[in-house]
């Protein structure tokens, strides 16, 4: 009888242990997931706040903890890092052209990536403005003031920075319209870069050069970065809106090759979609980006964004493919201009 009782106890004990063991294994909803968002320089503050909001949303929806890591730098440099193996789940770069490079160089995502999200995969927009010293002592009002003798201009390197390319193209189109053609614009840009003492690799580096190191009379800046500077150094800088600027449309994308290998597609796709939510659009406006799709957020932040005469990259340059080939490829106009300096 004692043997029988012991025999009965053994499978019972194994059953209990097995149940406890299964209970200790996390379910899919319980397992934490980590995403890497590879972005450009001035989005640091935006994504710190947005990542926290998304983590709360995703936890409430699925019960799953998600951590989003951030990587920032010049947009072109960041794209090359992904091509070289940086294990990103999403790319939120400054230029659609930089994201196109990820499709062309290694097939990290599909060529039609920009059709997978609303508004050409651009949940927020921005533009290019001028930041000057408080009181504007050099009287800088428009692009043509930047080519005057003795004016020191801070802008990053178009070979590594997406923001720098927006800066360059905004100035080019202004000069083309004002002075009559591409030849005049090229001469104008050559004179502008003749006034640039240093080319940082990214927009945030140029921001530091201007605001913290005190170099330059004017900083060609993303609109959102200009407002951040005004917020932090309000008694030292002023923002000047030029007569013409470019509508900057930073785009976002899931990196198909990586998310399928890492099995993070569901959360990565939801992460980018959440940028279009009311909370995501509000966070964009709060961080001085122009909300692209939410009428509510657009109305809420309308007063902080002055109306500005803008053009698009397609209207003026035929899209990023043509702009890159004409202006930023090796031996193209920027190299010709800058080597002439």
C-alpha positions in Angstrom: 0.0 0.0 0.0 2.8 2.4 0.8 4.4 1.6 -2.5 1.1 2.4 -4.3 0.7 5.7 -2.5 4.3 6.7 -3.4 3.6 5.7 -7.1 0.5 7.9 -7.2 2.4 10.8 -5.6 5.2 10.8 -8.3 3.1 11.7 -11.4 1.0 14.1 -9.3 4.2 15.9 -8.2 5.5 15.9 -11.8 2.2 17.4 -13.0 2.4 20.2 -10.4 6.0 21.0 -11.3 5.2 21.0 -15.0 2.3 23.4 -14.5 4.6 25.7 -12.5 7.2 25.5 -15.2 4.7 26.4 -17.9 3.4 29.3 -15.8 7.0 30.6 -15.5 7.4 30.8 -19.3 6.3 34.3 -20.5 3.4 34.4 -23.0 3.9 36.4 -26.2 2.1 39.3 -24.6 4.4 39.2 -21.6 7.7 39.0 -23.5 9.4 42.4 -23.7 10.4 43.7 -27.2 13.0 46.3 -28.2 13.0 48.4 -31.3 15.8 50.6 -32.7 14.7 53.8 -34.4 17.5 55.2 -36.5 16.8 58.9 -37.1 18.4 62.2 -38.0 19.8 64.8 -35.6 17.0 67.2 -34.5 14.4 64.5 -33.7 16.0 63.5 -30.4 13.5 65.4 -28.2 10.5 64.4 -30.4 11.2 60.7 -30.1 12.0 60.7 -26.4 8.5 61.9 -25.7 6.9 59.9 -28.5 8.6 56.7 -27.4 7.2 57.0 -23.9 3.7 57.6 -25.2 3.9 54.7 -27.6 5.2 52.3 -24.9 2.2 53.2 -22.7 -0.2 52.7 -25.6 1.3 49.4 -26.7 1.3 48.1 -23.1 -2.3 49.0 -22.6 -3.3 47.4 -26.0 -1.3 44.1 -25.8 0.1 43.8 -22.3 3.6 43.7 -23.8 6.5 45.9 -22.7 8.3 47.7 -25.5 11.6 49.6 -25.3 12.6 51.9 -28.1 16.2 52.8 -28.5 17.2 55.9 -30.5 20.2 56.5 -32.8 20.7 60.0 -34.2 23.2 61.7 -36.6 23.3 63.2 -40.0 20.6 61.6 -42.2 22.9 60.5 -44.9 25.4 59.1 -42.4 22.6 57.2 -40.6 21.4 55.7 -43.9 25.0 54.4 -44.6 25.1 53.0 -41.1 22.0 50.9 -41.8 23.4 49.7 -45.1 26.6 48.7 -43.3 24.6 46.7 -40.8 23.2 48.9 -38.0 20.3 46.7 -36.8 17.4 49.2 -37.1 13.7 48.3 -37.0 12.5 51.6 -38.3 14.2 54.5 -40.1 12.9 58.0 -39.6 15.3 59.9 -41.7 15.4 63.5 -42.9 15.1 62.7 -46.6 13.0 60.3 -48.6 16.1 60.0 -50.8 18.1 58.6 -47.9 15.4 56.0 -47.3 15.3 55.2 -51.0 19.0 54.4 -50.7 18.1 51.6 -48.2 15.9 50.0 -50.9 18.6 50.3 -53.6 21.6 49.2 -51.5 20.7 45.9 -49.9 17.0 45.7 -50.2 16.3 46.7 -46.6 12.8 47.7 -47.6 10.6 47.6 -50.7 11.0 50.3 -53.4 7.3 51.3 -52.8 7.9 51.9 -49.1 6.5 55.4 -49.3 3.1 54.2 -50.3 2.6 52.1 -47.2 1.7 55.0 -44.8 -0.4 58.1 -45.3 0.9 61.5 -46.6 3.8 59.8 -48.5 5.0 58.3 -45.2 5.5 61.8 -43.8 3.6 62.1 -40.5 5.0 65.6 -39.9 6.6 68.3 -42.0 9.0 71.2 -41.3 10.8 73.9 -43.2 14.1 75.8 -43.2 14.5 79.1 -41.4 17.3 81.4 -40.3 18.5 81.8 -36.7 20.4 85.0 -35.8 21.9 86.6 -32.7 19.4 88.5 -30.5 18.4 91.8 -32.0 19.7 90.6 -35.4 22.8 92.9 -35.3 23.7 92.1 -38.9 20.2 92.9 -40.2 19.7 89.5 -41.8 16.2 89.3 -43.4 16.5 86.9 -46.3 18.7 84.5 -48.2 20.6 87.2 -50.1 21.9 88.6 -46.9 23.9 85.4 -46.4 26.2 86.1 -49.3 27.3 89.5 -48.1 30.9 90.0 -47.2 31.7 89.5 -43.6 28.6 87.4 -42.8 29.5 84.1 -41.1 27.0 81.3 -42.0 26.6 78.1 -40.0 25.2 75.1 -41.9 26.1 71.4 -41.9 27.6 69.3 -44.7 25.2 68.3 -47.5 27.3 65.1 -48.0 26.3 63.8 -44.6 23.3 65.8 -43.4 19.7 65.7 -44.7 19.0 69.1 -43.1 21.9 70.5 -45.0 20.5 69.4 -48.3 17.2 71.0 -47.5 19.1 74.2 -46.6 21.1 74.1 -49.8 18.1 73.5 -52.1 16.0 76.2 -50.4 18.8 78.7 -51.0 19.3 77.5 -54.6 15.6 77.9 -55.5 15.5 81.3 -54.0 18.5 82.4 -56.0 17.2 80.8 -59.2 13.9 82.6 -59.0 15.4 86.0 -58.0 18.4 86.1 -60.3 17.2 84.2 -63.3 18.4 80.6 -63.6 20.6 77.7 -62.5 23.9 79.4 -63.4 23.1 82.4 -61.2 21.9 80.0 -58.5 25.1 78.1 -58.6 27.2 81.3 -58.3 25.0 82.4 -55.4 25.5 79.1 -53.6 29.2 79.3 -54.1 29.2 82.7 -52.5 27.1 81.4 -49.6 29.4 78.5 -48.9 32.3 80.9 -49.1 30.9 82.4 -45.9 30.7 79.0 -44.1 33.6 78.6 -41.7 33.0 75.0 -40.8 30.8 72.1 -42.0 29.5 69.9 -39.2 28.3 66.4 -40.1 24.8 67.0 -38.8 22.2 69.7 -38.0 22.6 69.2 -34.2 26.3 69.7 -34.5 25.8 73.0 -36.3 23.2 74.0 -33.7 25.9 73.5 -31.0 28.5 75.3 -33.0 26.2 78.3 -33.3 24.4 78.4 -30.0 26.9 77.0 -27.5 30.3 77.8 -29.2 29.2 81.2 -30.4 30.4 80.8 -33.9 28.6 82.5 -36.9 26.2 85.3 -37.4 23.4 83.2 -38.8 22.5 79.5 -38.6 20.5 77.9 -41.4 18.2 75.6 -39.4 15.3 73.3 -39.4 12.2 75.2 -38.1 11.8 72.8 -35.1 15.5 73.1 -34.2 15.2 76.9 -34.4 12.4 76.9 -31.9 14.3 74.6 -29.5 17.2 77.0 -29.6 14.8 79.9 -28.9 13.3 77.9 -26.0 16.7 77.2 -24.5 18.6 80.4 -25.5 15.7 82.7 -25.8 17.7 85.7 -24.7 20.4 85.1 -27.2 18.8 84.2 -30.5 16.0 85.3 -32.8 14.2 83.3 -35.6 13.9 84.9 -39.1 11.6 83.5 -41.7 12.9 84.1 -45.3 10.7 85.1 -48.2 10.8 81.6 -49.7 11.7 78.2 -48.2 11.2 74.6 -48.9 8.5 72.2 -47.5 10.6 69.6 -45.8 8.8 66.2 -45.6 10.8 63.8 -43.5 9.6 60.2 -44.1 9.4 57.1 -42.0 9.7 53.4 -42.9 9.8 49.9 -41.4 13.0 48.1 -42.4 11.5 44.8 -43.8 14.6 42.7 -43.7 15.4 43.4 -40.1 11.9 43.2 -38.6 11.2 39.9 -40.3 14.4 38.4 -39.0 13.9 39.8 -35.5 10.1 39.1 -35.6 9.3 42.7 -34.6 7.2 43.6 -37.6 3.9 44.0 -35.8 5.2 46.4 -33.1 7.4 48.3 -35.6 4.4 48.9 -38.0 2.2 50.0 -35.1 5.0 52.3 -33.9 5.0 54.2 -37.1 1.2 54.2 -37.5 1.0 55.8 -34.0 2.8 58.9 -35.3 -0.5 59.5 -37.2 -2.7 59.1 -34.1 -4.1 62.2 -32.3 -1.5 61.7 -29.6 1.4 61.3 -32.0 0.3 64.4 -34.0 0.0 66.4 -30.8 3.5 65.4 -29.7 4.9 66.4 -33.1 3.3 69.9 -32.7 4.5 70.2 -29.2 8.1 69.5 -30.4 7.7 72.2 -33.2 7.0 69.9 -36.1 4.0 70.7 -38.3 1.4 67.9 -37.9 0.7 66.5 -41.3 -2.7 64.8 -40.9 -4.6 65.8 -37.7 -6.8 68.8 -38.1 -7.1 69.1 -34.4 -3.3 69.3 -33.9 -2.9 71.6 -36.8 -5.5 74.0 -35.3 -3.9 73.7 -31.8 -0.4 74.7 -33.0 -1.3 77.0 -35.9 -0.2 80.2 -34.0 3.3 78.9 -33.5 3.9 78.3 -37.2 3.8 81.4 -39.3 2.6 81.0 -42.9 5.4 80.8 -45.3 5.8 80.8 -49.0 7.2 77.3 -49.7 7.8 74.9 -52.6 8.3 71.1 -52.7 11.3 69.1 -53.8 9.1 67.7 -56.7 8.0 71.1 -57.9 11.5 72.6 -58.0 13.9 69.7 -58.6 11.8 66.8 -59.9 12.2 64.7 -56.8 15.1 63.5 -54.7 16.5 61.2 -57.3 17.2 64.1 -59.7 18.2 66.5 -56.9 20.8 64.0 -55.6 22.2 63.3 -59.0 22.4 67.0 -59.9 23.6 68.5 -56.6 25.0 65.9 -54.1 26.5 62.9 -56.0 30.2 62.8 -56.2 31.4 65.4 -58.7 28.0 67.1 -58.8 27.3 70.8 -58.1 28.1 70.8 -54.4 31.5 69.2 -55.0 32.1 71.7 -57.8 31.1 74.6 -55.7 32.9 73.6 -52.5 36.2 72.7 -54.2 36.1 76.2 -55.7 36.1 77.8 -52.3 
